[in-house]
Amino acid sequence: MHVFTLQDGETSFLDAGEGWMDLAGFESWRTEVWGNAAVRELGARFFPVLAEGDLWVYPDKVLEFARECASLSDNLSTIAPFPYPPWPDATHLRVIDAVASRLAHIQIAVGRALGVGGGVVIW
């Protein structure tokens, strides 16, 4: 995941800051979390794109993406898959915490993008 800016048709990626976490989750989360039925039922339009490929949120859509992030944050217990077969001993709370952590990384990227008038790419 990166924050980018567009200038004269050129894409530039911001340097990752100290302690910057660029992880949006495991590769399998593209379908198991961000593209799952619960996320789609909440009306998410951006996150389900990850089930098919990379997500580019262009600067003019970052506020809308921020609202979608907030909606998912408000519904973590619904979107966090449980039971979660890759973690057979995990409690639902542990899965929720993992999803919350990765969503927080995304929200930090959104904040950085808003600060520079840029966008966010999750690949």
Short mmCIF file of the C-alpha atoms (twelve columns), coordinates in Angstrom:
data_MODEL
# 
_entry.id   MODEL 
# 
loop_
_atom_site.group_PDB 
_atom_site.id 
_atom_site.type_symbol 
_atom_site.label_atom_id 
_atom_site.label_alt_id 
_atom_site.label_comp_id 
_atom_site.label_asym_id 
_atom_site.label_seq_id 
_atom_site.Cartn_x 
_atom_site.Cartn_y 
_atom_site.Cartn_z 
_atom_site.pdbx_PDB_model_num 
ATOM 1   C CA . MET A 1   0.000   0.000   0.000   1 
ATOM 2   C CA . HIS A 2   1.301   3.437   -0.901  1 
ATOM 3   C CA . VAL A 3   0.241   7.052   -1.019  1 
ATOM 4   C CA . PHE A 4   0.778   8.699   -4.373  1 
ATOM 5   C CA . THR A 5   0.455   12.084  -5.996  1 
ATOM 6   C CA . LEU A 6   -0.283  12.984  -9.590  1 
ATOM 7   C CA . GLN A 7   1.569   15.856  -11.216 1 
ATOM 8   C CA . ASP A 8   1.405   16.556  -14.940 1 
ATOM 9   C CA . GLY A 9   0.195   13.018  -15.585 1 
ATOM 10  C CA . GLU A 10  3.073   11.476  -13.626 1 
ATOM 11  C CA . THR A 11  2.544   9.287   -10.569 1 
ATOM 12  C CA . SER A 12  4.939   9.795   -7.657  1 
ATOM 13  C CA . PHE A 13  4.907   7.626   -4.556  1 
ATOM 14  C CA . LEU A 14  5.535   9.167   -1.150  1 
ATOM 15  C CA . ASP A 15  8.411   7.773   0.840   1 
ATOM 16  C CA . ALA A 16  7.335   5.583   3.711   1 
ATOM 17  C CA . GLY A 17  7.850   7.438   6.965   1 
ATOM 18  C CA . GLU A 18  9.475   6.114   10.111  1 
ATOM 19  C CA . GLY A 19  7.342   3.303   11.487  1 
ATOM 20  C CA . TRP A 20  5.044   3.397   8.445   1 
ATOM 21  C CA . MET A 21  3.075   0.190   8.045   1 
ATOM 22  C CA . ASP A 22  2.197   -0.521  4.438   1 
ATOM 23  C CA . LEU A 23  0.318   -3.760  4.970   1 
ATOM 24  C CA . ALA A 24  -3.390  -4.028  4.251   1 
ATOM 25  C CA . GLY A 25  -3.497  -7.710  5.197   1 
ATOM 26  C CA . PHE A 26  -2.528  -11.080 3.874   1 
ATOM 27  C CA . GLU A 27  -2.941  -11.783 0.169   1 
ATOM 28  C CA . SER A 28  -5.885  -14.072 0.998   1 
ATOM 29  C CA . TRP A 29  -7.652  -11.138 2.671   1 
ATOM 30  C CA . ARG A 30  -8.407  -9.702  -0.762  1 
ATOM 31  C CA . THR A 31  -11.334 -12.152 -0.876  1 
ATOM 32  C CA . GLU A 32  -11.659 -13.391 2.709   1 
ATOM 33  C CA . VAL A 33  -11.932 -9.943  4.300   1 
ATOM 34  C CA . TRP A 34  -11.980 -6.926  1.976   1 
ATOM 35  C CA . GLY A 35  -14.014 -8.622  -0.741  1 
ATOM 36  C CA . ASN A 36  -16.234 -10.816 1.419   1 
ATOM 37  C CA . ALA A 37  -20.039 -10.810 1.328   1 
ATOM 38  C CA . ALA A 38  -20.363 -8.843  4.591   1 
ATOM 39  C CA . VAL A 39  -18.247 -5.992  3.204   1 
ATOM 40  C CA . ARG A 40  -20.306 -5.958  0.015   1 
ATOM 41  C CA . GLU A 41  -23.580 -6.013  1.985   1 
ATOM 42  C CA . LEU A 42  -22.463 -2.855  3.801   1 
ATOM 43  C CA . GLY A 43  -22.423 -1.178  0.395   1 
ATOM 44  C CA . ALA A 44  -18.649 -0.973  0.062   1 
ATOM 45  C CA . ARG A 45  -17.524 -0.112  -3.455  1 
ATOM 46  C CA . PHE A 46  -13.772 0.284   -3.081  1 
ATOM 47  C CA . PHE A 47  -12.655 -2.642  -0.928  1 
ATOM 48  C CA . PRO A 48  -14.343 -5.385  -2.997  1 
ATOM 49  C CA . VAL A 49  -12.148 -4.351  -5.953  1 
ATOM 50  C CA . LEU A 50  -9.266  -6.028  -4.096  1 
ATOM 51  C CA . ALA A 51  -10.877 -9.420  -4.712  1 
ATOM 52  C CA . GLU A 52  -10.119 -8.951  -8.417  1 
ATOM 53  C CA . GLY A 53  -6.929  -6.887  -8.422  1 
ATOM 54  C CA . ASP A 54  -5.222  -3.763  -7.166  1 
ATOM 55  C CA . LEU A 55  -7.189  -0.842  -5.774  1 
ATOM 56  C CA . TRP A 56  -6.301  2.649   -6.959  1 
ATOM 57  C CA . VAL A 57  -8.154  5.384   -5.083  1 
ATOM 58  C CA . TYR A 58  -7.523  8.599   -6.996  1 
ATOM 59  C CA . PRO A 59  -7.339  11.939  -5.192  1 
ATOM 60  C CA . ASP A 60  -10.900 12.956  -6.069  1 
ATOM 61  C CA . LYS A 61  -12.230 9.756   -4.429  1 
ATOM 62  C CA . VAL A 62  -10.158 9.712   -1.222  1 
ATOM 63  C CA . LEU A 63  -12.864 11.338  0.938   1 
ATOM 64  C CA . GLU A 64  -15.394 8.784   -0.276  1 
ATOM 65  C CA . PHE A 65  -12.875 6.021   0.490   1 
ATOM 66  C CA . ALA A 66  -12.361 7.504   3.969   1 
ATOM 67  C CA . ARG A 67  -16.105 7.206   4.591   1 
ATOM 68  C CA . GLU A 68  -16.039 3.589   3.444   1 
ATOM 69  C CA . CYS A 69  -13.135 2.896   5.821   1 
ATOM 70  C CA . ALA A 70  -15.138 4.448   8.672   1 
ATOM 71  C CA . SER A 71  -18.141 2.287   7.821   1 
ATOM 72  C CA . LEU A 72  -16.028 -0.869  7.926   1 
ATOM 73  C CA . SER A 73  -14.437 0.270   11.175  1 
ATOM 74  C CA . ASP A 74  -17.914 0.614   12.689  1 
ATOM 75  C CA . ASN A 75  -18.750 -2.951  11.599  1 
ATOM 76  C CA . LEU A 76  -15.599 -4.921  12.430  1 
ATOM 77  C CA . SER A 77  -17.412 -7.775  14.148  1 
ATOM 78  C CA . THR A 78  -19.513 -8.244  11.017  1 
ATOM 79  C CA . ILE A 79  -16.727 -8.109  8.433   1 
ATOM 80  C CA . ALA A 80  -14.092 -10.121 10.338  1 
ATOM 81  C CA . PRO A 81  -14.535 -13.713 9.158   1 
ATOM 82  C CA . PHE A 82  -15.222 -16.266 11.871  1 
ATOM 83  C CA . PRO A 83  -14.478 -19.031 12.171  1 
ATOM 84  C CA . TYR A 84  -11.293 -18.279 10.259  1 
ATOM 85  C CA . PRO A 85  -9.760  -21.586 9.050   1 
ATOM 86  C CA . PRO A 86  -6.189  -20.274 8.600   1 
ATOM 87  C CA . TRP A 87  -6.203  -19.500 12.343  1 
ATOM 88  C CA . PRO A 88  -8.153  -22.448 13.775  1 
ATOM 89  C CA . ASP A 89  -7.404  -21.543 17.399  1 
ATOM 90  C CA . ALA A 90  -8.160  -17.836 17.054  1 
ATOM 91  C CA . THR A 91  -11.077 -16.253 18.836  1 
ATOM 92  C CA . HIS A 92  -13.368 -13.927 16.941  1 
ATOM 93  C CA . LEU A 93  -11.883 -11.065 18.961  1 
ATOM 94  C CA . ARG A 94  -8.387  -11.925 17.709  1 
ATOM 95  C CA . VAL A 95  -9.570  -11.887 14.098  1 
ATOM 96  C CA . ILE A 96  -11.381 -8.581  14.707  1 
ATOM 97  C CA . ASP A 97  -8.195  -7.102  16.194  1 
ATOM 98  C CA . ALA A 98  -6.158  -8.212  13.172  1 
ATOM 99  C CA . VAL A 99  -8.650  -6.681  10.733  1 
ATOM 100 C CA . ALA A 100 -8.825  -3.493  12.835  1 
ATOM 101 C CA . SER A 101 -5.040  -3.183  12.776  1 
ATOM 102 C CA . ARG A 102 -4.824  -3.473  8.993   1 
ATOM 103 C CA . LEU A 103 -7.762  -1.117  8.516   1 
ATOM 104 C CA . ALA A 104 -5.964  1.400   10.746  1 
ATOM 105 C CA . HIS A 105 -2.941  1.193   8.415   1 
ATOM 106 C CA . ILE A 106 -5.236  1.977   5.497   1 
ATOM 107 C CA . GLN A 107 -6.828  4.885   7.365   1 
ATOM 108 C CA . ILE A 108 -3.388  6.341   8.121   1 
ATOM 109 C CA . ALA A 109 -2.600  6.167   4.405   1 
ATOM 110 C CA . VAL A 110 -5.892  7.928   3.681   1 
ATOM 111 C CA . GLY A 111 -4.925  10.690  6.111   1 
ATOM 112 C CA . ARG A 112 -1.540  11.091  4.441   1 
ATOM 113 C CA . ALA A 113 -3.212  11.200  1.025   1 
ATOM 114 C CA . LEU A 114 -5.652  13.866  2.167   1 
ATOM 115 C CA . GLY A 115 -2.752  15.893  3.553   1 
ATOM 116 C CA . VAL A 116 -0.946  16.030  0.209   1 
ATOM 117 C CA . GLY A 117 -3.915  15.961  -2.148  1 
ATOM 118 C CA . GLY A 118 -2.933  12.479  -3.271  1 
ATOM 119 C CA . GLY A 119 -4.406  9.026   -3.593  1 
ATOM 120 C CA . VAL A 120 -3.911  5.550   -2.163  1 
ATOM 121 C CA . VAL A 121 -3.002  2.344   -3.945  1 
ATOM 122 C CA . ILE A 122 -3.345  -1.068  -2.342  1 
ATOM 123 C CA . TRP A 123 -1.589  -3.807  -4.281  1 
# 
